[in-house]
Amino acid sequence: MTATGARGIEQARVGAEPSPGAASTAAMILEGQASRLEVFDGYIAAMARREPSVRAFCWVDEEAARRACEAARGPLAGLPVGVKDIIDTADMPTCYGSPIYAGHRPVCDAPLASMVRRAGGAILGKTVTTEFAFAHAGPTTNPHDARHTPGGSSSGSAAAVAAGLVPFAVGSQTAGSIIRPAAFCGVAGFKPSFGLLPTANVKCFSWTLDTAGLFAATVADVGFFASALTGLDLGPRGRAGWTPRIGVVAGSPLWGEPSAEMQQALRNAAALAVAAGAQVGEARLEDAVSAAYEAHFTIQDFEFRRALGFELEHHEAELSPALRHHLAAAAAISGQQYLEALAVARRARALFANVFEAFDVLLTPSAIGAAPLGLESTGTANFNRLWTVLGAPCVNVPGLVDDAGLPLGVQIVAPVGGDGQALEAAAWLEAVLGSADP
């Protein structure tokens, strides 16, 4: 088995991403060098070709999106955007992946959806989510091989970008729901520092952990998308001659070892980084930092049972059996256990900064391996939980594949608040993987 660099960069993107990229396409539209409607129609043509098999969307309004494209003012220049179906939108249903909310029409946009529109994005539709962003999978397939899961819970958002149906999509992560599907689908996924993007009017899973995030084909494009939405200069800047100090975190007794192919992919990425001038070493996390991994489960489940209090009270029979079972088990978590887990998480966050005295960023697997076969499960979040509970920014870097041609994502993690740093290092690594010999 080999996991390659340059070969993966191209094979990990199976859609019709406009050349030379979404950010450059937006600039060309704004400068009058490209027709926004011709670009828009290119994505609609991709929808006609790929969506029947990928099934990334649960609702599409092509005509409304076309009108928004024509009227758009802002850096996104009318490019179409997919929005995860746990994020409220006033002009289209928001069903949270559950039959309980079939046809539900919120009275207003979530702030995040408004940010997309105000930045000049044309919301094409709502992307498939697992049930309440938990485990019960929707119909979406992996664009690389329809027999494999796209990951979750932001299944449709990752798959829509990978299939070239939209250049940008919005999702969320409570454990691994941005980074894992980005890795499985071979696109860039950006989970910002906790709180950088608003989660108001986004269906709550865990108010301590829920983090809104973004997808695009490349790290440069996802950074552009993040900057356009927030008004912040998040880059990546592509500084000439700059190389990062990278600490590698391969596995842990807590969350296990990655697959053999993922281990090889991580070694390849580290070796290519060294060859390109980076300082690379093994990063060791303090036990008190690693302990937050277990605290994540307690915090998540204690809050999830309360976040779905209305549904449990009035619609329990309409919840999937797996979700009912999970929520029943969560009832056993005491208030004291929850408070203790929060204390563990607070201590871990305070100590996490210490690892960045020696490194600029960390390099870890984005997932245990490539997307598993089958659509019943969306995979595990073992390699994401710790970074989520720490509130750290993470970027899935596409560009490596296994012998079957399925993407293998590696993850850049930066200190809390170091979102630009994470995107800069991730873009640098993506370029290194892309320039390697097949």
N, C-alpha and C positions, 0 to 999 in steps of 0.2 A: 504493500500500500504506500502510495505517496500522495501528499497533499501539495499542490503546486501553487505558484504565485500568479504569474501572468495569465496562465490558462484559466484560472478561477475568476479573475476580474471580469472577463468577458462572459464566461459560461454562467456566472452567478446572476446575470441580468438577462431575463428571457423576454422582456417586453420591447416596446418601441420607444424607448427614452429618446427624446429629441437630441440630436447632436448639435452642439458640443455639450449639452447638459441643460437642466432646467433653469439654473440661475442665469446662464448666458442667453438662453432663449428669452427669458423675461426681459433682460437688458436689450436684446435685439428688438423686441416688440415695442418697448418704451422709446427706443431710438428710431422707430419707423422702418427698421430693416427687415421686419417679419410681420406677417398679418396675424393678429391675435385669433381671428376666427378660423384661419387655415390651420393654425396650431391646435386650436380647440377641436376642430373637426378630425384632426389626426388621432386625438385621444378617443373620440367617439367611434372612429373606425376600429381602433384597437378594442374598444368595449364590445363591438359587434362580433369581432373575431374570437376574443378570449373569454369574455364574461360568462357565456353559457357553460363553460367547463370549470372555470375558476370559482365562480359564484362568490365573489368578494363583497358584493353589495346586497343589502336587503331593501334598499329604496333608491331609485334614481329619478331625478327630474332634469332631463336633458334640456328642455326648453327654458326652464328657470335659470339653469346654469349658463346657457348661451346668452340670455339677457344680462346676467351678472357679468359675464365675460366682456360683453360690449360696453357696459357702463363702468367697468372697474377702474379705479384710480388707486394706485399704490404699487409698491415694488413687485408684487406677484403678477401684475400685468394681466389679470384675467385668466391665469392658468387654473385648470380644474383641481379641486381638492376633495379627498374623501374624508369623512368625519365619522369616527366610531359611534356606534348606535347606543352609547350610554351618555352622550353629550347632547344636551337639549338644543333643538332647533325649532324655531317658531313656524317655519314654512314647510316643514316635512315631518313625518312621524318620528318619534323617538320611543323605541319599544324595549330597550335595555336587554335585548336577547331573550325576552320572556313573553309567552302568550298572555300573561296577565295584562300587559300594556299594549296589546295589539291595537294599532290605530291611534295610540295616544299622541295628542298634539299639545306640546308645551306652549304656554302663552308668550314666552320670550326665548331668545337665544341665550345659551350659556355665554359668559364673557369670552371664553376661548373661541367659540364659533363666531362671535362678533369680531374678535381680533382677526380671524381669517378673512372675513369680508372686508373689514376696514383696511387690511393690508393689500387688498386687490385680488384675493382669491375667490374663485367661483366654485361654491360648494356643489359638486355634481350629485352627491347623494350620501347616504348613510352606509357605512361599512359594517359587515357582520361582526358581532361580538359573541363570545360565549355567554351563557345565561348569567346575567348580572355580573359579568366579567369574572366569573369563577370557572368551573371546570367543564360544564356540559357543553360539548362542541356544537357549532353550527355547521352549515353545509360546505363551507369554503374548503377548497383543495389547494395543495401546493403547486404553484405554477411550473415548477421544474418537473414534477411527476405527480399526477393527480391521485396516485395511490397513497401519497404521504401527507401527513398533517402539515398545515402552514404554521402551526404553533398557535398560541393564544395567550391572553384572551383577545388581543388586538388582531385577530386572524385576518379579517377582511382588509384592514388598513395595510398590513405588510404585503399581503398577496396582491392587492390592487396596484401597489407601486412596482412589485416584482414583475407583474404581467404587463406593465406599461399602460395601465388603464388611466392612471393619474400620475403626475409627477410628484405630488405631495399628499401625505395623509396624516391624520391626527389620531392618536391612541392614548392609552393610559397604562400604568404599571403599578400594581400593588405588591407583586412579588417579582415576576419576570416577564410581564406581558408586553413590553416594548422590545427588549433586547432579544428574547428567545425567538419570537416570530420573525424579527429582522434577520437573525442568524439562519433560521430554517429556510427563509425565502431569498436570502442572498442580497439584502439591501442594507442601507445604512439606517440604523435606529438610534435615536437620541433620547435618553431619559435624563432630563436636566436635574440640577439640584432641586431638592424638595422645595416646592413653593414658587419656583421661577415662573411656571405657567399656572394660571388659576384653575381650580377644580370646582368652583361654585357652579351649581346647576349641572354637574356631572354626577351620575348616579353613584352614591357613596358606597364603597366597600369597606374601607378603613380610613378614618380621618387622620390617623397618624402616619399612614403609609402611602395613600393614593397620590400618584404623581402623573401629571399629564406629560405626554411625549410625542415625538414626531418621527415620520419616516420620509425618506427620499432615496433615490437610486445611489447617490454617492454621499460621502461625508461633506464635501463642499456644498452640495445642494441642501442637505439637511441643516447645515450651519446657516446658509442663506435663508432658509425657511424660518429658522428660529429667530434670526436677526430681524426679518421682516415682521414677524408677529409681535415681538417684544419691543422693537425700537432700540435694542441694545446692539452694540458692535461685538458679536460673538465670533466673528471670523468663519472659518479659519483663514489666517492671513497669508500662509505660505512664505514665511520669512526665509530669505536666502541664507543658506549655510547653517540654519538652526537644526540641531538634533536633540531629541529628548533623552532624559535619564529614565530608563524603564525598569521597573521592578516586576518580576514575573511571579504570579501566584497561580500555580498549576492545579492544586487540589487541596483537600483538607480531610482529616478524619471525620469532621462534622458533615460535610456535604458530599464526600466521596471523591473518586477519581474519574476524570473524563475517559471517554472511549479511547482505544488505541489510536484511532484515526485522528481524534481531536488532540491527543497528546502530540502526535506527529505534526499536526498543523501548528500547534503552539510553538513547538521547537523550530519549525520552518520559519515562522514569523519572527521569532527571536533572533535566529541566525541571520535572516535577511536584514533585520534592524541593525545588528552589529556590523554587518558588511557595509551598511550605508552610513556608519559613523556614530550610531547611538551607543550610549553606555547602558548595558543590560546586566542585571544581576537578579538574584533571588530575593524576593521581599518576604519578610516574616512578620506576620501580624501578631500583636500581643494577644494573650489568651482572653483578656477582658474585651478586646475588640471582636474576636471570633465568637465570643459568647452571645453576641447580639443575633447570631444566626438562629439559635433556638428561641430567643426572645421574640423574633419575628412571628413565629407561629402563634404564640400566645396573644400578642397584640392584635394580629390580623383577625383571628377567629373570635376573640372576645368582642371586638368592634363590629365584625361582620354580622354577628347574630343581632346586634342592636341596630345596625344600619338597615337590616331587613325586617325590623320589628313590625311594620305595617303589613308587609307581605305574609309574614308568619301568622299574624293575627287574623287577616281577612282572606288570604288566598293560599293557605298552606298546601292544599291539595293540588294546586296548579304548579307548584315547584317540582323540579325533577327529583326523582328518588335519591339520587346522589347528593343533591343540595340539601334536601330535608335531613338526610342522615348526617351530613357534615354539621349542619346547624344544631342538630340534637346533641351531637358530641360536644359542640362548643359550649353548651349550657353548663358543662361540668367545670369550666374555667372560673375560678373564684375571683372576686374583686381584688383580693390580696395578691394572687398570682399575677393578675394584670398589672397592678402597681409595681410589683417587683420586676416584671419584664420591662416596663417603661424605664425603670431606674437603670437596668442593665443597658438598655439602648442609649440612654443619656450618657452614661459613663463611656460606652464604646465610641460614641460620636466625639466626645471630648478628647479621647486618646488617639483617634484615627489619624489626626493631623500629624502625629509623630512619624508615621511611615514616610511622609513626604519630605522629611529632612534629608533623606538620601536619594529620593526619586521624585521626578516631576509627575509621573503617572504610573499606574499599574497596568499590566497586561495579563488577562485571564481568559479562560474559555467563556464564550457567550452561552454555551449550553453543553450538555454532557456529550453531544455528538451531533451528527446530522439529523434531519427530521425523521422521526420514527415512521415505520410503515403503518398505515391505517388512519382512519379519521375519528375514531372514538376518543382518543386521548390527544391532548395538545402538547404533551411532553411535561417535563418537570422543571421547576425553577431553582434547582439546587445551586446553580452558579450565579444566581441573581439576587437571592433573598438578602444576603448580608449587605450588599451595596445599596439595596433599596432601604433597609431599615437604618442604614447610616446616613441616608439622604444625599449620597454622593452622585455626581454626574457620571453617566456611563454612555459610551458610544459603541454600537456594534460596527466592526470594520469588516466589510465584505471583501472577498477576493481569493479565498481558498476553497477548494472543493475536495470531496473524497473520490475514490476510484469510480464510484457510480455516477459522478457528476453532480452530486447534491452539495449544496453550500455548507461550509464549515466556518462559522463566524467566530472571530476573536474580539475581545472586549477591552476597551480602554476605560480605566476608572481614574478620576482625578479627585482632589480634595473638594469638600463641600464649598460651593461658590466658585470653583475653578472650571466653569462651563466652557469658557473660551479656551482654556488650557486643554481640556479634554478633546474638544473639536480640533484644535491645532495638532495635537499629537496623533489623533486618529486619522486626520487627513494626510499627515506625513507618512504614517504607516501604510495607509491605503496606496499612496503613490509608490512606496517601496515595493509592496506586493505586486503592483501593476507593472513595474519595470523589470521584475525578475524574469529570468529565462524560463520557458516552460519546462 
